[in-house]
Amino acid sequence: MPRYEYRCRTCGDTFELSRPMADSSAPADCPVGHSDTVKLLSTVAVGGSSAASAPAPRAGGGGGGCCGGGCCG
């Protein structure tokens, strides 16, 4: 079940709730009982790096393209 992070506008407390995605935009009371809360945007960690998925440049600056630079002139 996804976890969502909220911040209470009254007391400034930040807290998390586990709830179904269908309830992600439903109001959430802070642990102290205040109802003026806002859902925070969370960052998602993704494994790997962009450099690992990009092809390495070829020595001599070959053109690449559909045939790898060998027959495309």
N, C-alpha and C positions, 0 to 999 in steps of 0.2 A: 504494500500500500504506500503511495507517495507521501512524503512529508512536506508540509508547507510552512514557511516562516512568516510570522506576523509581528507587527510592532503596535503597541498600545499608544495612542496619541495622548491619553490622559496621564499615564505614569512613566511612559518611555520604555517600558519593559519589552524585550524581544523574546518571543517564544515560538515553539514549533508544535504543529499538530499533524498526526497521521490521519488521513481521511481519504475516502474514495475520490477519484478525479471528478465524478459527477457533483461532488459537494465542495469542490475547490473554491468556488466563488461565494459560498454561503458565509454569512457573518460568523465571526469567531470572537468570543469573550476572552479577555486576558485572564491569567490565573488569579488575579486579584479581584476580578469580577467586572471590570470596566468593559463597556461594549463598543467604545470608539476605537476600533482597530483598523489597520490597513495591512493587506497582504503584500509582502516584499517579493521582489523579483530575485530568483536564485540563479546562480551560475551552475552550469552542468559541466562536470569534469569528463573529458573524453580522452581515452588512452591513445598513445601514439603521438606522432608529430607530423606536421605537414611536410617536413623535409624527407621523411621516410617514404612518403607516397609519391613524391615527385621524382622523375628520372634524373639521374646524375648527368651533368653536362658532358659532352664528348670531347675528348682531346682534339685540338685542331679546329674546333668550332664547326663541325659538320652540320649540315642542314637539318637532319632528322626527317620530319615529314612522314609520309605514308610508307616510304621504303627505307627509312633509316639513313638517307643521304648517300647510299652506295650507288644507286642507279638513276637518280633523278637529276643529275647534272649540276 
